[in-house]
Amino acid sequence: MNKLTHIPFITEQSNRLSFNEVFKNTIRKPLLNPATHVLLQVMAAQFTLRPSLNRYLKGVDGWINFIIGFKTLSGSVEQGISFNNGKVKVLTNIPRHAEVVLTFSNEDALVEMFRLPPNEALNLVLKNRIVLEGNLAYLQAFNFYVSLLMGDKHQKMLKKAQQDDELAREKDYGGGEASLCKEFKARPQYRMTCDSNMVKQDQGVNFLDDPYLPNYSLEDFPRLRGFLDDHLNHKAEVCAERAKWITRYYRENGFETDNDGNKPVPEIRQAQAYKYLMSNKRPIIRKNDLLAGTTSSYPITGSVVYPDAQGVMIWGELLSIDKRSLIPFDISQETIDSLHFDIFPFWAKRNFNEWMREQNDYPICQKINERWVAYFVWKSIGISHTIPDIPRLLEAGTLGIIDEINNRLKANDPVIDAGTNALKAMVLCLEGINSYAENLASLAEVQAEELAQQGTEVKRQKELGELAKICRKVPMQPPETLDEAFNALWITWVGLLNENADTGLSVGRLDQWLQPFFESDIKKLSSKKEKEAYIAHAIELAGCFFMRCTDHFPLGPDIANFLFGGASSTQALTLGGVTPDGEDAVNDMTYIFLKVTEMLSIRDVNVNARFNKAKNSNAYLDRLCEVNFITAGTPSMHNDDAVFASLKPHGYPQNHIRDWSATGCVEPTISGKHMGHTGSILMNLVAGMEMALNDGYHPLMKWHLGPKTGSVDSFDSFEAFFNAYMKQQTFLIDQSVELNNALAAIHAQYRPTPLLSALIDGSIKNAKDVTRGGALYNSSGVSNIGLADVTDSLLVVKKLVFDEKRFTFAELKQVLDNDFEDNTSLRALVQNKVPLFGSGDPEAVDMANRVAGAFHGYYNRCRNYRDGPYTAGFWSMSQHVAYGSLSGALPSGRKAGKAFTPGLTPQPSASKNFLDNICDVAKLNPEFMDNNIAFNVKLIPDSKDTREETVNTMSAYVKTYFDHGGMQMQFNVVTSETLRDAMAHPENYRNLLVRISGYNAYFVTLNKEIQIELIERTEYGL
Amino acid sequence: MSSPPLILDIKGNALDDGPGIRSVVFFKGCLLDCDWCHNPESMSKKSEISFEAKNCLGVDSCNSLGHSLCEISCPEQAISIDNPLLIDRDKCTLCYECVETCPATAITQVGEIMSVDEVCQRVLKYKSFYDSSGGGVTLSGGEPTLHMEFVSELLKKLKSNGVHTLLQTCGLFPYDKFISLLYPWLDTIYFDLKLYDEDQHRRYCGASNETILNNFVQLHQLHLEGGAEVLARTPLVPEITDSESNLKAIAKFLKENNVSRTQLMTYNPIWQDKWDKLGYNSEALVDESLKTWMNQVQIEQCETIFRDAGLQLVK
């Protein structure tokens, strides 16, 4: 190895590295090791010798020390870089205690990593060409240091990449007609009226003359219009407020041990930090808002850092996160400094992933998770994928709940130590919320006073005066008016989002829970004019609530854009259905929320609608379809009967089942009583198949991780192959369950969640945090991705290899390994001669049911940490694209890297007749789908049809699908042309909403692969 | 007893062939020979072979010992990959070996024999969709009335199952037979009126329109007396049907017969490659004027003629 003593690239003036120059001279492989050494030496020298860089090596708690190792699989390269007490050294081998090791599958991967802009280097990681192992927080720190050096260069690369992308888009997708954009924008201008006969069908609608509220448009609500414009025109800003306060608290009071050297009780520790945070959290009332409080310190949109979860993962992007092309976040210098020096070093070893790793000795199940392609376990990010007991909050207020807890503490049953602490922690958290509310009240008073002194904005003064009164009252006391109820809910929501990462915390059946307030308010009014004004006010309030829900966006590293494209926090709202007693639940608030959904057309709140065949009206169904048409993709629609059937086997009482709400994306939980963590695992069903085709070896991971089930020639029957597939996939299921359960233990041990516990039915009675199983109902939900692709592959293998013996399995495998390149006629055979799932063929439906049933049965038999079952869902977020891009060619004819179908939607090629798709999906057994499904349909509006005709057709599809037993359906009502135009001219389509698979996103914020998948979904004309 | 009809296609989830969600049964064979026919594969009563070049994998991908699989399969040696239309139709005996062989379904059989029961089974599968949307089954083609007995049985079965029935017809059929075999089981009739002038009709459609016009008058009269709904439809074809004289004449004819509403079908030029698929040279067959879309101004001019005559235009 050449040891270069002279480092030619550093001059007094230059502080820019020239990697390209290094590689120009030393690209030959045998010299890659010394080249790497040189590069690292440059970096080491810079950081050791230059004070302006050296200062970054020390945080508030001291030097940020770690070692990163770089090696190739073959061993041709092995270098390390050590950051130790302000000195950076290059090591020629990687010590065992290195914090992170990057293993490059070959030399090219290493070279590419240095050459590519960071967003593309990410691809190397996803494709497993670089395997990362260790405490990735320190890798992020290293990336941050690199970005300090690379500074402008990376930005130039990013900028160029963006410009190239824009040109490519114009070339590939441009040339669309200007009228496309107009069609979409014109949709809200026409609004159906509800036929007076139809109005009578909704028993629960008592005050709206026309529940469709056709006379209102967004233009009638300038307040909401302003909020919406801000929302669409502003980037979210990284907010370190929460992180700063809790870090300060722990620094002063200790984390692992308190100031007396004792181990604190986790619930109490958590609660005390939380109360400190909420008491100090800056109260903000957004200008013109009717609701007080903001999730972060940025009233429009803030992105909260949860350093105890995955917050540290943006460490490496602190300097570039505002310039990245997908979902950039603004970030202030102050925040950058705070995160780098103060917060991230404190939490680098104190987050779910790290506790997991350390405690469990970095088990295989965790390593598989970090290879991206087999499954994704959500608990490293958060657990609050549930619906709090909002009715209880509205009924009792926080003080009422505190009373209940205190009574529980006094009660005469054996409440053990852990129970007492859990309860006390709940009280502390609720007190934190109360402080925050009081601070908001004071702020409102001050703001009102200021306006009064200026003598301006009389209306706003009055509103602020009202808000002050409201915040003095709620959420401590139970609310009595709709304004109070919304504020009670929102302030508590802010509280909940400051405890746990904003992933999937859902609002539940707000139409049910807020209707009494609406009714009580409006009944007090006598004149028609007053009632009209009040209805407008209620719409506006609901609109303010929706817009407040957009005030936070999950802080994701760039990889999240690939994995969870465009997903917001998916706060699911559930409308309609039946009451716990089984009566028609559709009411005035249902239609008010639908009106707000139609006017705002935003991605979060994630609106879901239940339809109960026996009790809900056609008027309601038609309105759901109209709103889908106007917004192009929301709400998602659920068949109550099918969901009931899926929940019944779990033994929930019928009145609880009837009270189900969609959680996160689409999954059902029993509102307010259920820790269901319904998105706990995102499982790739194709991974097991690739392993079954390769005797337990996964081609992308290049890892023989699965059991030995035989090579393809060894299968003498279809059943043999099916069993091999089951064995491989259940191996992956077992691993993911093991990881999820271990992480659950970590949550319980290190980071319980007392506030959420106080607001979930069961925890107070059981005197247990929900992480320990305090909730009345406990389960963990899985989303299984690729059902249609797997089913179709099994069908092809069965029919063509075993039944008709058209070719051997070995021949098929060879073709797959070459991605069908050298045998397109075999691919054509496979695509044309086998009836697929969605074609109407009964054998295909049976196969889908067989696969779904097998997995469902397996999951149900697994127990989670809280001793609940696992449930099986078949929706996919955007994983069908992510996993698809990482998976190889399949027997179904799918080529390598192609997206799977979304949710369990049949292949576009399965049938020309959409009705066959509908019928087949409806034939799936709901009992196998207790974590719901996503069935995506893309409809093309016909300009010749009237709105009424369009809605009639859409309703007919949904109704008949539900009649056949289908569980869930979601629309994208947009043409491929429009989507292509949006790819070329995103500026014209800022608010174009699409349904991915369970959630909504703005089309223009999605990565290209997801956009292409959406364009390529089969269209059905209306 | 006439030979069983060949069914071209049964299209499901059809939204543009009548009210609601429908299935459309396309029959093969037509008495007319219109220059602009959008479904040339429906003109002949006999079975045919269609070759869709864009589905073909190419001889490099699909071959055995250097010859394409379809070439090898043909006992008459009628197939050559050097022939852009693939099959020498003069040599072809319609044995369909090539259809069986082609893995990419680039070669397909056009028209298959199905029994009334088989057709019923295919369309009744979707009855729940018809019910929920006010849809049903549409018979089209080609010309369904060429197969009176078959269609009669089919309609009876559909009606006994409570399905809404709609017939699309060019209007050239024996009236009495139509009334006794089809009419009692028809809910709606879409009746084409293409060209009013007898000579023009002969020239562009290949037959006289006298029977057609008579049939229309009588059926519409029955409708006014409470019978099946009849909707007159005129395809707008550039330089053939869209002339002012033709459209005015049709409008006058409709008014004279107390017709209040009609439908105009705007021209769609993308059917010509179907001739290529059937083995005919579309370049040679199809006139230049038929190769472009009508523009909005032209369409509105046509519509105005009917509106001025006091007729309501159905979309």
Interface residues (C-beta under 8 A of the other chain):
Chain A: N823 T824 S825 L826 A828 L829 N832 K833 G840 K912 N913 F914 L915 D916 C919 D942 K944 D945 N952 T953 S955 A956 Y957 K959 T960 D963 H964 Y1020 G1021 L1022
Chain B: K11 G12 N13 L15 D16 G20 I21 L57 S61 C62 L69 P103 A104 T105 K125 Y126 S128 F129 D131 S132 S133 G134 G135 K315
